[in-house]
Amino acid sequence: MTIQGFGYGVMDDGSAWRLDRKLSQLVDEGFTHAEVRPERWQVWQDEQIENRRLARLTAVLDKHRSHLDYVMQLPPTVNLFDLARQGEHLRLLQQGLKVGQHIGAKLLLYQPGYRPLRPATNFIAMRELMARERIILHQLADEAAVWGSQIAVVTPDYLAAGHSPYAVLPELLANQIKTLDHPQVGLCLDFSQLYIAANWCGFDYVQAVQRLLPLATHFHLQDTVGLMRQAGLPNSSLASSVTYLPPGWHSWYGPEIMDEMPPAEAVLTTFGLAEAFYPYESHSFQENQQLFQQGVTAVTP
């Protein structure tokens, strides 16, 4: 396995000054990628792209493009299983693709579909819903390939994924990616969200990592702990809220996980921290380089 680079999930608030300062800091610390979320800039409004806001975002990104590549999350509210509003979701997804092309994103992150709990909009079997999702993702990947981008399906947050989220189950998610069989579509393996899903659903976490890793083109790295007082939960492995801790500070992975990892294709690794832990960014970056170098062949900026 080859690590293509180390990225950072930027939790900005739509401020050009703050984003510019953050990206400068990432360049100084040695990061090669930044993951951006245009919805924080209100780029999508009423199924329209707000071109002025998009231009402000792009201007900041362009200042650092010689040192950073960009990963972008597609609109997180898209749900291709919500058939009652499918036209709206498809339009929003297309807008996300256009924004990704405009900012030159090398990778686009897609949140998989889930059956809405209310209202009960369809009684279609999950396998058929998954087949419809594959058709749409195949078309989007063809479009993204024209301008050199890829799509990665994210292992979802179990408690944020609505009702009947197929993708929290490793075998179903792996089969979806393999059946889709598109060279521009891979998996974003979010170790923390997979850990939470394993504890809720009862599957073995290490076995899930082994099953999904060969399909991964992107890693999300952060440690997690539930907001226990608010959630009233007995342990943090059932986190209903996620606090982004420096990787390795809690309980979800360690060098022993790396020892168990099967071979994978080249991947990009992105991690994120809650604002309270920003002072530990540089140290966490160095720790994660060391951790992955135990189990990978090379680090390729």
N, C-alpha and C positions, 0 to 999 in steps of 0.2 A: 504493500500500500504506500502510495506517495501522497504526502500532504502538499497541496498546491499553494497554500497560504493560510495565514491566520487573520481572521476578520473579527470585527466587533459590532455588536448590535447597538446602534445609536438610538437612545431613548430621548430624542429631542422634542421640543414643544412647538416647533414651527418658527423659532427665532433664528434668523439668518446669522446673527452675531454669535449665538451660542453654538450653532452647528459648525460654523467656520472655525471657532476656537477648538471644538471637540475634534474635528477632522485633523487640524494641525497637531493636536496632541497625539492622535493615533499615529500619524506619520512619524513624529519624533520617537514614539515608543517602539516602532518597528512593525506595526501592523501593515498588512498588504491589501486588506479589503475592509469595507464598511457596509453594514447592512442598514438600509434606510427604509422608512415607512412614510410614503407620501400622504397617507390619510391624516397624519399628524399636522400636515400643512393644509389640510382641507382642499386637496387637489381635486377630489371628487365631490361634487355637489349636485344633487337632483339629477343624477344620471348624466351630468355634463362635466367635462374637464375644465377646471378653472385655469385658463392659460396664463394669467398674470401670476398666480401663486406658483404654478409649475415653473415659470421662468425664473422666479426668485429662488426656488429650490435648485434648479439646474445651474444657476450662476454660482452658487456656493460650491456645488459638486465639481464644477469645471475648474475651480481654483486648485483643486487637489488631485485632479485626474491623472497627472503625470506620476503620482506616487501611490494612488489608491484605485482599485477597481471596486465596483459597486454590486451589491446584492440587493434585491428589492422584494418586499412582500407585496403580493397581489392583494387587491381589496379584501380585507379579512371578513367582511360581512357576506361575501359570496357564498351561496349554498346551492349547488346544482341539484340537490335532491328536493328542494322546495319548488315543486312543479307548479303551484298556484302562482308563483312569481318568477317563473323560469326566464321569461323574456327580460325582466329587470336584471336578474343575476347575470345573464349572458351579456347584456350590454355593459354592465359594470366590469365584467371580466375582460371584455374587449378594450374598454377604456384603460384598464390596468396594463394590458399588453402594450397599448400605445404609449403610455407614460414610461413603461420600462424601456421601450425603444428610444424614447426621447432622451432619457437620462443615461442611456448606454449601459443598462444593467447586464452583467454577465450571467446572472442567475436570477430566476423568478421563483418565489416560494408560493406554493398553492396549498390552501387548507382544504382537505378532502370533504366531500359532502356528508351530510347527516340528515336523518329523517326528522322533520320538525315535530315537536311534541303537540303544539297547538297552533293553528287548527289542524285537524287530521285531513290533510290535503290529498292524500292518495293512499291506495291500498296495494301499491305495486311491490312485488317481491324485491328484496335487497339485491339479488343478483342482477335483476333488470336495471335497477337504478345504477349499479356499478357499471354495467355495460354502457349505459347512456353517458356516464361520466367519462369513460374511456374514449368514446367517440369524440367528445368535445375536447378533451386533453390532447388527443392525437392531432386534431386540427390546430389547436393553439400552438403545439410544439412545432408543427410544420411552419407556422408563421414566425415563431421566435427563431427558428433555425436560419431563416433568411438573413437576419441581422446578427447572427452569431451568439444567440442566447440559449439557455437551457431552462427547463422547468424541474423543480424538485417538489415532490409531494411530502408534506410535513407530517411526522407522527404527531397526532393531535393531543391537546390538553383534554383529558378525559372529562372533567366536569364542565368544561366550556363547550363541549362538542354536541350538545343537544341530546336528542333521543335516538337510540340505536346507531351510535357512531361505529361503523364497521372498522374504521382505520385504527381504532385503539387495539384491535386484536392482530397480533403480528402476522399470523398466517394469512388472514384475509388481505391485509395491506400488501404483503409480499406477493400474493397471487395477483392482486390488482396491477402492480407495477410490472410483473413478469408477463401477464396476459396482454397488457397495453403494448409492450415490446416496441418502444420507440427509442431510438438512440439519443434523443434530446430530453428524455424524461427519466429522472432518477428519484431517489429518496433523500429527504432531509431527516436524518436520524437525530431527534432531540432526546438526548439521554435522560434528562430530567423528567420530561413529560412521559417518556416510556416507563420510567421508574414508578411514577405515580400511578399510571394505568395498570402496571403489573400488580401493585398492591391493592388496587380496587378490584381488579378482574380475576386475580388469582393465578396468572401465568408466571412462569419462571423468568426473571429479569435477564439473567445471563444468557439463557437459551434464546430469548427474544432478540438480544443484541446479536448473537451468532446468526440467527435466521435473517435479520434485516441488513446486517452490515454489507454483505456482498452486493446489495442493491444501492448502497449509499453513494451519493456524489457530494454530500454536504453534511457536516455535523453541527448541531447546536449544543454548546457546552455551557452549562451553568449548574450550580448546585441548588437545591431547593429545600425549603422548610415551610410548613404550613403556618399561617397566621393563627396560632392555636387559640388565643383568647377570643378572637372573633368567630372562629369556626366551631369551637367547642369540640375539637377532635382530640382523641387520646394520643395520637402520634403523628409526626410530620410526614410519614410516608403516604398519608391520605390527605395531602395538602389540597384544600379547596381554594387557596390563594397561593401564589408563588412569589417568593422573595428571591431575587437573583443574587446568590452568594458566589464568591469566588469558587471555581471548581475544586473539589476535594475538601471543602470545609465541612461538609455534612456527611452523607452516608450512601450516595447513590452509585459511586464508581471509584475506582482506584487502579493502581498498577495491575492488580490481579485481573481486572476486566480486560486490560490491554493484552495480558498473556493469553486470554481465551479467544481473542479476536481472530477470525479466519481472514484470508486475504480479501482485499477489496480493490476496486479501481481507485484512481486518484481522487482525493476528496479535498474540499475546502472546509476549514474549521472556523466557526464563528462562536464567540461566547459573549455573554452580556452580564452586566452587574447592575444591581440597584444603586441609586445615587449615593447612598450612605457608604458604599464600598468603593467609590471611585478612587480613593487614595491607593487602593491595592491593585489598580489596573496593571501597572508595569510589572509588579511582582507576580501577579497571576499569569500574565503573558509568558514570562520566563518559566514558571512552573509547568505550564501546559506544553510549551515546547519540549521541555525535558521529558514530560510524561509520554507524549506521543512518539518521541524519538526512541523510546524503549520498544515500541511495537510497530514502527514503520521503517521503510527503507530510506527515505530521504525527505527533506523539507525543501520545497521548490517555490521560492517567492514568485 
